Amino acid sequence: MIMSDNSLVQVKAYKKDFEYSYTLGAFPTMELINSRPNQVMAVYVSSKFESDLDIMGICKEKGIPVIESDKTLNRISTKENCFVAGVFKKFEGTLEADKPHVLLVNVSDMGNLGTIIRTLVGLGIYDLGIVAPAADIFNPKVIRASMGAVFKMRFQVFDSFEEYEKLYGKHDMFPFMLDGEKTLSIDDRPKSDCFTLIYGNEASGLPASFKNVGQSIFIPQSKDVDSLNLPISVGIGAFVFTRGR
C-alpha cells in the first residue's frame, strides 16, 4: 500500500545533526531493508518508479510504509535519476574484540569512506573504527558509495587513537605508512588473526608517532607516484591480511 506524503514527518535535506539519514537508489535501499529493517522509518518512491527489485512487496512484508512523493525525492537527492529512497534512524555500534579491524584516522572524503566500507565487507572484514574528526558515515554520499554495505558493517567512532587503543589494545597493530619498516608481501604476510590495519588521512597519512605503534607496513609501489589512493591501499592491505585466514 502506498501512503500519502503527509503520513510521516517531512524529510529535509540531510544535515549531520539529524537523528535520521537516507539511502538514495533502489539497491542501497534494498540493503537497508534487508539488513536493518527495524531502523527503517519509511521508503519514498517516485511516481515514475519501476524496478526488478520487489521493494513494495518486501516493505509490506516487514511493515514498512511506502510513500509516493516526487517532491520529497527532489528535495533530498542531488541526482535527477533517484526514484527511491529509504529513510532510517541512525544507529550506534561497537566493534567485536575478537575480530579483525580496520581503523581510519581522520579520513575526510565521503566517497573514499563509502568505497572502503564496500571493499572491506567484500573481503570479509566487518569491524571499522573511525578516529574523529572524520567524514560522517551517515552522510547519504557515504551510504551511496558503499552501495548499502554500511548496513552490514559494525563501526565505532573514537575521539582519539588512544581511546581506540584503550579498548582494543590487545590487537596486533599494523599502521600503513610510506616509511613503514616492513614491506607488505603475500608470501611473508603477518599471520595474526586478531589484527588492526591502521590508515591515515588522504592528504597527510598517519602522523610520525604511529611508527611506534605495532609493526608499521609499507606497500611497495613504483617511484612514478608519490602514494596510492586511500581506498586502494586499504583494499590491498585487507586482501593480503585476509588471505588464508
Order of alpha helices (4+ residues) and beta strands (2+ residues): beta-beta-alpha-beta-alpha-beta-alpha-beta-beta-alpha-beta-alpha-beta-alpha-beta-beta-beta-beta-alpha
